Amino acid sequence: MVDRERRLEAMRQRSHQPSHTSPPAAQAGRPLVATVDRRDSRNPLLVIAGPTGVGKTAAAVALGARVPLEVISADSRQVYRGMDVATGKPTAAERAAVPHHLIDVVDPDERFDAARFAISARALIADIRARGRLPAVVGGTGLYIRALLRGLDPAVPADPGYRRELTVLAAREGRPALHARLAAVAPALAQRLHPHDHVRVIRALERVRGGSAGAQTRWATAEAEWDVSYVGLTMDRASLAGRLRARAARMVAAGLEDEVRALLARGYDRQLRALSSIGYREFVAVVDGELDRGEALRLMQRDTVRYARRQRTWFAREPALAWLDVDAFDGDAAAVAAAIEAKLKQEGRIG
């Protein structure tokens, strides 16, 4: 406890040190809540990223009590209506405390990708800034964040004939056959995709065929449109893995199977991209009699931990990201928020 108090005191002292980029000190009688510096011609933007389950939403909501902000969710599954139990959406109380955007915006059978996210987020950033608030992009879908900050290369056009060929192959030999074909020509790309995620596997095979299997070429050169403060939350891997396993068990206890049954009863195809995500694909298999509940939970826990590991690797490649160890604050979201606020003040992005 003493060490934590010392860290917080040091953080507060650093936040009050003079800086040529910091706004003037608050005048007497001004509210203690920080305000966005309107003098910044390049519009400040906060990004809070990191692996699933690390506490990004809790930190953002706690920060919202200190800084006038609105959250733009950068989560590829929270966009789907009717998929609530296994997506980690903010609670009703969290949404009431801080406005959240890009949650529950499409049905599970609608397409929502990185390009659509970037377009939507860009418009929201302008709207939030116009209201005098700080836009905060919060989430763990690294491709979405990268697409927003650096842009995307033009996509390889879809090939309906080739897709039909691959769909027939999957129906005849199973989805792992598609994944094996991808692994033979682009092993690194195949390693990032689940063998049953046939939508992404088919798209990856199209990209390989079109000569675009490598990294996006605009990533390193596109100029950011905003003055970005990029924070990554992290914690001890073993501790996070334990949290993720416990969270998965809570999701199952909260009715994940019932939610999956309801989605299928509404006519949603089992092969939809949304229903191929972690948690949903396992319990689709339970509904179909292919897995028992215990094995489904075990696979869900295993794949969630693996996904968090991949997220950490992805964000580790982001040169502008500053890591913040949640363990250093005993997992206290308010203390993490105070550290992010201090960083924003030091950088002159709020006053």
N, C-alpha and C positions, 0 to 999 in steps of 0.2 A: 504494500500500500504506500509506504514511504517513497519507494522508487517511482511509482506512478505519479505521485504528487509532484516530485521533482521534475519529471518529464513534462507534465502539464504546465508547471511554472516556467520552465525553460522555453516551452512553446509560446506561452503568453508574452514573455519578454522579447522573443524574436519577432513576434507579430507587431510589436510597438517600436522596433528599431527604425530609424529614419531611412528612407530609400528614395532615390531620385525618381522611381516609378510609382511610389505610393501617393495616393490622393492626400489632400490636406487633412489635418486632424479634425475630428468631429467638433463642431462648435457647441458652446454651452446650450443646453436645452434641446439639442438634437436627440432623436430616439437612438437607443443603443443598438437597435437592429441595423445590420450593415445594409448599404444600398449599392446598386450597380452604378459604376462610374460612367456617366453619359458622355464624358469627354473623349472616351476611347473610340477612335474612328474605325477600329477593326472589331467591334463587338465581341466582348468576352464570352466564352463558352466553356462550361465545365463538363468534363467527361469523367464518370466514375465507372471503371471497368473491373474485371477480375473474374475468377472462376465462380461457378454456381455455388450458392450456399454460404458464401464468405461474409455476407451481411451488407451488400451494396444498397438494397432498398432501405434497410433500417438506418444506415448512415445518411442517405439522402433525405429521409424524412426528418431525422434529427437535425440535419443542417438547415432544413426548411424552417425550423423554429428560430434560427439565428440569422438567416439570409433570405431575402425575398426571392424565391426561385420557383420554377415549375419543371417537372420531370418529363423527359421524353424517353420512353422505354425502348431500349435497344435489345429486345429479346424476340427471337424468331418464333416463339411459341405463344407468348402472351398476347399476340395480336388476334388469336382465334377465340371467337365467341363459343361458349359451351364447353371449353376445355379449361377447367379451373383447378381441379384437384392436384394435378401433377405438373403444373406450369409455374408454380411459385409466384403467382400474381400478388401485387400488394393487396392488403386487406382493405375492407371498407373504411376502417378507421384511418389507415395510412393514406388512402386516397382523399379522405375528407380533410386530413391535415395538410396535405400538399397536392396540388393539381398534378395528375398524371395523364400523359397522352400516349397514343398508339397502343392502347390495351383494349381488347374486345372490339376491333375495328373490321374484321372480316370473318366469314364463316369458314369452317374447316376445309371446304372444297374450293375456296377462292385462292388465287395465287397472290402471294406476298413475298417479295424477294428483296435483295439488297438494294437494287435500283429503286424500287418503289419506296423502301424505307428512306433512302437518301432524299428523294423528292419530297416526301411527306415531312421528314425532319427539318429540312431546309426551310420550308414554309412555316413550320411551327416555331423555329428559332426566331424568325423575323417577327412573328406575332408576339411571342413572349417578350422579346426585347422591346417591342413597341409599348408593352404594358409596364415597362420599367423594371422588369424582373430578370433574373439570371437564368438562362436556359441551361438545364443540366441533363445531359444524355447519360442514362444509367442502364447498364446491362452487360451481359456476357457474350453476346453474339459479335465476335470480333470482326467478321466480314461486314456486318452492318455499319459498325463504327468506322472501319477503314474506308468503306464506300462513301460515307458522309464526308470524312475529313480529306480524302485523297482522290476520290472519283473512281470510276470503273471504265475499263476498256470496252469498246463495243463487243457484244456477245457474238459468239459463233451462231449463225442462223440455225434454227431447228430444221431437222431433216425428217419429215413425216415417214418416208419410206424406211429409213434406217431405224427409226423408233419402232415401227411395226415389226421389223425383223427382230429387234431386241426383245420386244414384248412377247413374240411367239417363242423365242428361245427361253425366256423366263418361265412361260407357261409350260413348256415341254420339259425343261431340265431343272427348273427351280431358280429362284433369285440368286443363290450363291454362284450359279454358272455365269451370270453377268459380272458379278464381282471378280470371279476368277479371270474372266476375259480382260477386265480392267487391270487387274494385278499383273497380268502378263505384259501389258504395254506401258503402264504407268504405275509402278508399285508404290511410289511415295504418295500419289494421289489416292490410290485404293486403300492405303493404310488409314487414311483420314475418314473413310466412309464405312458405315456398317453394311455388311453383306445383304441385309434385308431392306436397306434404304434404296429401293430400285429406282425411284425418281431421280435422286442425285447421281446414282451410278450410271443410269442411261444418259443423263446430261453430261457426265464426265466423259463417257465414251464418245459422245458427239464432239466434245471439245478436243479430245485426242485426235479424232478423225479430221477435225477442221484445223489441226495444227496449233491449238491454243491450250495445251495442257499445263503450261508453266504458270508462273506467277503473273499477276496483272502488271503490265509494264508502266502504268501511270502511278503506281503506288509511291515510288520514290521521288517523283518530280512534280506532282501537282501541288500548287500553292494553296495553303489553307485560306478559307474565306473569313476565318474568325481568329481571335486571339485566344488560343486554346490552353486551358489548364487541364492536363491529362493525369488523372490519379488512378492507380491500380491497387486494389485491396488484395492482400494476401494473408496467409496464415500457415502454420505448421501443417504439412501434408497429412500426417497421421491424424491430427485433430480434425482437419477438414473432412477426411474420409469417414471418420466416426460420425460427424455431424450429418453427412450426406446419407449414410446408411440409416441413421435414426429418422431423418426427414422422410426418406422413402417409405419406411415402415409406417410413419404417421399418415402419409398420403394414401397408402393402401387401407389403413384403418378408417380414414375419412370418407371412403366410398369410391375409390378409383374404379373398381370393377363396375359398380353401378353406373358411373358416368360413362364408361366405355360402352356398356350395354345400351344406354340411352342414345348415344351418338350413332351406334349401328342401327338402332330401331328407327332413327330418323332418316335412314337411307344412305348414310355416308359410307363410301367405299372403304373397305379395309386397307386398300393399297394407297390411299391418299397419303401425301407427304406428311400432313399433320398427324395422322394416326400411325405413322412409321417412326415417330419420335419416342424417346425413352419413356417407359412407363406405359404408354398407350399401346405400343406394339406387343409388349409382354402380355398385357391383359386382353388384347384382341385374341391372342393365342389361348388364353384361359377360356374366354367365351367360346372359342372354336373347339375346345377340348384338346388342344395340343400341348398345354402346359398345366400343371397344378399350381395352386396359388403360392405355395411356398417356393417353388422353383422360379415362378415369375418374379417374386420379390427379390430373390437372390440375384437374378439376372439384371433386374432394374438397379439394384444397389451396385453391382459390379460395373455396369455400363455408365452409371452416373459418376462414379469415382474416376473411371477412365476418361469420361468427357471433361471433368474438371482438370485432369492432368493435361489434356490437349489444349484446353483454354489457357492454362498457365503458360504453356509453350508458345501459343499464338501471341499472347500479350507480351511475352518476354522479348519478342522481336520488334516491339514498338519503341523506337529510340526516344520519343518524347515523353514516354510514360514514366511517372515517378511512383515507386512502390511505397505503400503504407502498410506496415505489419499490424494487423488487427490484434494479434496476441500481445503486442507491446502496450495495448490499452485494455487488457483483460477482457476483450470482446465487447467493451462498452461502446455502444453506437454513438452516444452523446460525446464521448471523448474523441472518437474517430472524427465526428463532425467538427469538433473544435479544432482538430489538427488540419482538416481540409480548409476551414475558414481562415486559419492562420496562414496557410499557403496562399490562398487567394489574396489576402491582404498584403503579404510580402511581395507578390507579383504585381500589385497595384490594380487588380481586376475588380475589387470591391473597396468601398471606403466606410 
